[in-house]
Amino acid sequence: MTQLGYSKGFYKFEEQRVEASELDDILDAPFLDNYLERIGSNQEPVRFLRRNRLTIEKEDKVKPTVACVLLFDEEPQEVLQSKASVKIVRMKTLSSEYKREELAKNIVLSGSLEKLAHSAEETIFKIIDEESTNMDGIKLDVSYPIEAVHEILVNAFLHRDYSIADDIHITIFDNRIEIKSPGRLPGNVTKENILNAHFARNPNLVRIINKLPDPMNHDLGEGLNTAYNAMRKAGLVSPEIEEIDNNVIVTLHHRKLASYEDQIIDNLKTNEWITNKIARQLIGEDSENKVKKSLQKLRKAGRIVPEDPKASRFKFRYKLKQ
């Protein structure tokens, strides 16, 4: 029942006292002083922590809370019973059923919450920039709106269930980014009302971060609305939100709102030829058969022709009809 309470946000795991942490470790780390300076506070650090419910005194011993450790400890992952790191994996494939040899990168990041969120965002875009897909000599640029990645990532940090002993998992495929956050959607939030519902599983964490002059977070619905709008402006389909087992998975697909046929023709305006494989990479579509139908449709319409009608299936290339 307690775990269910944490899962739905009725109990606040962020308010739990962390026995393994010492208050001196928080005070010695640079993050609290830096935070107080940025919000323009002249309060003594210990007084600020007490007044903001970030410490708990018991038997004359003051200990930081989970929220306090996440925000201001140099290595929260060392003292929290549950995990609080980020694992970023780069898979060179479109398929969810990947092979070991398709694993290109496996990175684990740790640190205080704000620093960790920035590091994760920088790492995602660095990997995407470095891992631009080059297929059969044709470079396919894959890009995502910074605002969309930022908002989804920040939501994962601020609204995840920290009582669950698991990290945030980010998987970068050739055609999508999957961000898996431990815990189900909190309170009254569902996939259907998530853009309008407002319920914070970790309200103190959200409040402290939101005090900053340029906070990284918006309200739950507002932040996701920003992500949806950014994807639409970039001509990409909306984020996909799923609840699987005890996790929320948000997927940013590199799949354009334009039809498959239009995307194929646009590509052929700058490249001499295209294959089914390249078209799938370009479109972000896993199904070989769906792309085959689009190519056949363009061929019947007289817009493309095979470069060599006698070529084998695996070497079949199309070009624009002159």
N, C-alpha and C positions, 0 to 999 in steps of 0.2 A: 504493500500500500504506500509505503514511503517513496519507493522508486517511482511508482505511478504518479505520486504527488509532484516529485521533481520533474518527471517527464512532461506533465501538463502545465507546470509552472505555478502550482498552488503552494508548494513548499519552495523556498529559495535556497538552493545549494550555495549560492554566492555568499550567503550570510553565515555559513558554517565556519567555526574557528579552526585554524590550521595549526595543529599541535607541533608539527615538525618544523615550523617556521619561527624565527625569532624576530621580534620587533626591530632589534638593532640592525638586522640584515636589510630591512626595508629602509631604515633611516640612513644606512651607510651607502646604499645604492643611489645613483644619480637621478633616478627617474622622478621621485617625489619632489625634490627641490626644483627640478626643471619644470614639472607640472605647476607647482605653486607660482613660480615666476611667470609662466605663460598666462595664467588666469589672473595675475595681478594681486595675489593674496599675500598679506603680511603675517598670516597666522603662523604660530609655531607648528612644525610638522606633526608632532604628537597630538596637539589640540585639533588640528584639521582632521586627522584620521579618526579621532574619537567622535567629533561632531558629525562626521559623515558616515558613521556606523561602519567603519572599516577596521575596527578593533573590537575585541571582546575581552573583558576582564573577568577572570575566574580564579578564585582562591589566591587573590593578590598577584596574579600573573596575567599580564596583558599579552594577548596573541593577536596577530592579524587574521582577517577573514579571507575566504577564498578570493573575493573580489579584490581585496587589497593586494594579495600576493600576485594575482594575474596582472594587475595594473603597475605595481611598483617594485616587485622583486626582480632581481637581475636574471634569475633562472627559475621561474615558477615550476617548471617541469621536475625540478629536483625535490620539491617539498610537497607537492600536491599528490594525494593518493590516486586521483584520476589523471588521465593524460591531458596535456594541453599544448602539444606540439602540432606542427603542420607537415604532412608528407605530400610531396609533389612528385608525380610520376609522369614521364613522357613516353607514350606508346606510339610507335610508328605504324599505325594501322587505323582503319576505319571501324573495324569490328570490335564488339565487346568481348568476343571470344578470342583473346589474343594469345600469342605464343611467347615463350620466354625470350626468344631472340629479337622480338619486336620491342623489348624494353630498352629505351635509349638513355633515360636518366631516372635516377631515384634519389631524391633530395629530402633531407629532414631538417626543418628549421625550428629553432626554439628561441625563447626570450620573452621579455615583457610584452603585454598584449599589443600596445600601439606599435612598438618596434616590429613585432612579429607580423602584424597585418601589412605594414609597409614592405617588409622583406619579402613576404609571400607575393604581393602584387608585382614588385620589381622582378622577382624570379620568374613569374608566369610570362611576363612580356619579354624578358631576356631569352627564355627558351623558345618562344614563338618566333622571335627575330632570328635567332641562331638556327632554328630548325625549319626554315622555309623549305617547303617541299619542292624537290627537283625531280620530276618524273620523266624519264625518257628524254632528258635534255630540255624539258619545258618547265620553267619555274612557275609555280602556282602560289601566289601571295595569299596568305590566310591572316586576317586581322580581325580584331574584336574591339568594340568601343571601350575606351578606358573607363568611362562612367559605369558601364554595365558590369564589367569585371570587378571594379571597386565596390559597388553597392552590394553585389551578391557576396563578395568576400567578407565585407564588414558585417553583413547580416549573419554570416556563418560564425564569426568570432563573438559577436555580442548576444546572439540568441540561441546558441547551441546549449545543450544540456551538459554542464561540466561535471555532473555526478556520474556520467558514463565514462568508464575507463577506455577511452578511444581518442584518437587524434582527428583533426580535420584532414580529409583526404582530397587532394586535387589531382585529377588525371587529365592530361592534355593529349587528346587524340589528334589525328590528322584533320578531322572535321568538326571537332567540338571540344569544349572544356566542361568537365563534370566536377562539381564541388559538393562533396558529401560531408554533411554536418551531423554530429552525433545528437540524437534526440528527435522525437517527433514534433510536429507543429504544436506550439503551446496554447493553452487556454481555449478560446473560442475560434482560433485561427484554423481555417481549412484551405485547401488548394483553390476552392471556388471564391472565397472572400478575402484572400490574403492581401489584395491590393487596397482593401478598405478597412480591414480589421486592425485593431491596435492592441497588442498584448505583448509585454516584454517579460520574458522568462527571468532575465537578470536586470531588473530595473535600476539597481544601484550602480551597476557597471555602466549601463547606458547613460544614467544621469551624470556620473563623474566625467565620462568622456565628452558629454554634450556641453559641459561647462567651458571647454576650450574655445578660444576665439575663432578658430577655424576647425570645428570638429569633423572627424572623419565619418560620423554617422548622421543619418536622418532618422525620423520615425520609421517603424517597420514598413508600413504601407508606402510612405513617401519615398523611401530609398528604392523599393522595388519598382515603383512607378518610374523613377528616374532610369532604372535599368531597362525596363520595357520600352520606354521612349527612345533611349539611346540605340537600342537594337533596331527599332523601326526606322529611325533616321538613317541608320547605316544600311538599310535595305535588307536586314536579316530578320528571320522569323523570331517570334517572342521566346523568352526563356521557358524551359519546360521544368515544372516542379513535380517531384514524386516523393511519396513516403514509402520507403522500402525497409522492411524489418523495423529497426529502431533508429532510422536515419532519415534525414531530409536531403534529397539530391536535387540540385539545381543544375540544369544543363544549358550551356550557351552553344547553340548549333551554328556552325558557319554554313548556313543554308539560306540562300537568298529568297526574297519574296517573289522575284521574277520567275517565270516558268522555266523549266529545264531547257526547253527549246531555245528560248531567248538567251539563256546563259551560254549555251553551246555556240550559237551564232556569234555572240559578242566575243567569245574566245577565239573563234576562227578569223575574226577581223584583224587580230594581231599575231596569230600563229598559223602556220601553213596547214596543219592537220590536227586531228584529235582522235583519240581512241575511246572505247568504252571506259577503260580504266582511268584515263585522264579526266574524262567527263564526270565520272563518279567522284573523283577527288575534288574537282572544281565545284561541283554542285553540293557536295557533302551528303551524298546518297549512298547507302550501303548496298542497295539492291542492283545487281548487274542487269536483271531483267527489266526493271523500270527505266533505266537509262537506255537500254536496247530499244525499248518501245519509242522513246523520244527520238533516237537517231533514225529509226525506221520511219517515223512520222515526218521528219525533216526530209528524208530521202524521197518519200512518196510525194511530198510537196514540191520537189525539184529544187530544194535549197542547198542540199549537200550531195556529193557523189563519192563513191569509194575510190581511193587512190589507186588501188589494185584490186579489182573484183575477184581475182583468183587467189588472193592472199589467204593464209590460214586464219582461223578465228582469233588467234592470239596476236596476229600482226595486222589485223584489219584496221585501216586508217581512213578517216573521212576528211574531205576538204570542201571548201565552198565551191558551188557550181559557178563556173565563169559565164 
